[in-house]
Amino acid sequence: MKTVVVLITCDTKPDEAAYIKMRLGQMGVQGLVADTGTSGVPGYEADITRQELAELGSIPFAEITDAGTRGGAVGKMADALMTALPRLHEEGRLDGVLCVGGAGAFIGAPAMQSLPLGVPKVVVSPLASGMRQLAPFVGSSDVMVMHSVIDIAGMNDISRKIYDNAAAAVAGMVLSQERFDRIEDDRKYIGVTMMGTTTPGAMAAVSVLEKAGYGCVIFHASGVGGSSMEKLAREGALAGVLEFSLAEMMGTHVKGFTKTKPERLSVVGECGIPQVVAVSAIDFINLFPHETAEHADRIIYNHNPQTPLMRANKEEMLIVAKKITEQLGKGKGRTTVVAPLRGFSDPNREGGLFWDPESDDAFRKKLRSELKEGIKYVEIDAWVNDKAFGETAANELLAIL
């Protein structure tokens, strides 16, 4: 029988734990309740006690209770789960995970993100709402997030409907693992980052790679995509990488909602995976619509109603150029950087709103001068979205694969 591990605090949510386990059983799935509580007396006998959970995570439970503050104890339990959940999966005791809680969702979500892609993962929380971002729940993984609507504090007709749906969702995913016919695909895969402002160039590159027999997996580099790609690279799922949007470097090191993990752009090289880094989508800052008023003196391009782009100035681009060279310099794999001479994004071309040769030239000069020896650097007399640029980038990657 397939097993779903239910992460829940059994001191504050004993009735919920019992109900969800019962519902999973009715759906033909074994529920394994794991108590993530750090204080209070459990009101439900968990299948994996909090002490056992801490031990699975290689952290003595006394270390959790002696943390000094509630926040410290919660953090320690979250750390324990980072080891415990992958261990349960490796031992064949976990086919899916359902995490239910308020603050308790923040205990389980990081560990759920560490599980392999495709392992069913569902978080139910009242905190998955309002102005809060979903990044703490989802990270760069395939976590499904469900808003509980009401607080998770007692059983009633509304909460039962929410738990029924959550149990059905994770049970359905777990049971479907055996029902879906698997499509055999023996191609090697290339990870490709892309944004709307670089799509034509990226797709020209993808066409060349696919004709050469590779499959391409495309990631939207809007703050999560690049890290998701790097996670798959760490797991050995990618034969090579084509970076065709570096907007996340601008968001991380200057400003913008494309902010991502600090290790961005170093992971692939550190894994020794061949990569081509096309200098693209590096000339602007992704803003939220309400932020444009405070930048009335800057050049703004409305990529779409929800995504205004602000042209980056020379100083901002030089900061990013240095960060790119630093991150790529940590790698040990074969890396080639290709830079277009006629613009880095859709609005950045001669006559376009973002056309600024002085800033772009300064960026390329900084890049050339600071790239680590051994990293090949190629300048191409083309616009980033020209077919010729995309095809050249792809051929450079094929040359080092």
Salt bridges, closest charged atoms under 4 A:
ASP11 OD1 - ARG50 NH2 3.68
ASP35 OD2 - ARG50 NE 2.87
ASP47 OD1 - LYS21 NZ 2.89
GLU63 OE2 - LYS76 NZ 3.05
GLU91 OE1 - ARG93 NH1 3.32
ASP142 OD1 - LYS121 NZ 2.57
ASP157 OD1 - ARG160 NH2 3.09
ASP164 OD1 - ARG23 NE 2.77
GLU178 OE2 - LYS2 NZ 3.59
ASP185 OD2 - ARG187 NH2 3.09
GLU230 OE2 - ARG264 NH1 2.96
GLU235 OE2 - LYS231 NZ 2.90
GLU243 OE2 - ARG264 NH1 2.81
GLU248 OE1 - ARG264 NE 2.61
GLU263 OE2 - ARG234 NH2 4.00
GLU291 OE2 - LYS255 NZ 3.70
GLU294 OE1 - HIS295 NE2 3.74
GLU316 OE1 - ARG298 NH2 2.76
GLU326 OE2 - LYS322 NZ 3.76
GLU326 OE1 - LYS323 NZ 3.58
ASP346 OD1 - ARG349 NH2 3.89
GLU358 OE2 - LYS314 NZ 2.77
ASP360 OD1 - ARG311 NH2 2.76
ASP361 OD1 - ARG364 NH2 2.54
GLU370 OE1 - LYS322 NZ 3.58
GLU370 OE2 - LYS366 NZ 2.79
GLU379 OE2 - ARG368 NH1 2.53
ASP381 OD1 - ARG342 NE 2.79
GLU391 OE2 - LYS387 NZ 3.84
GLU396 OE1 - LYS376 NZ 3.02
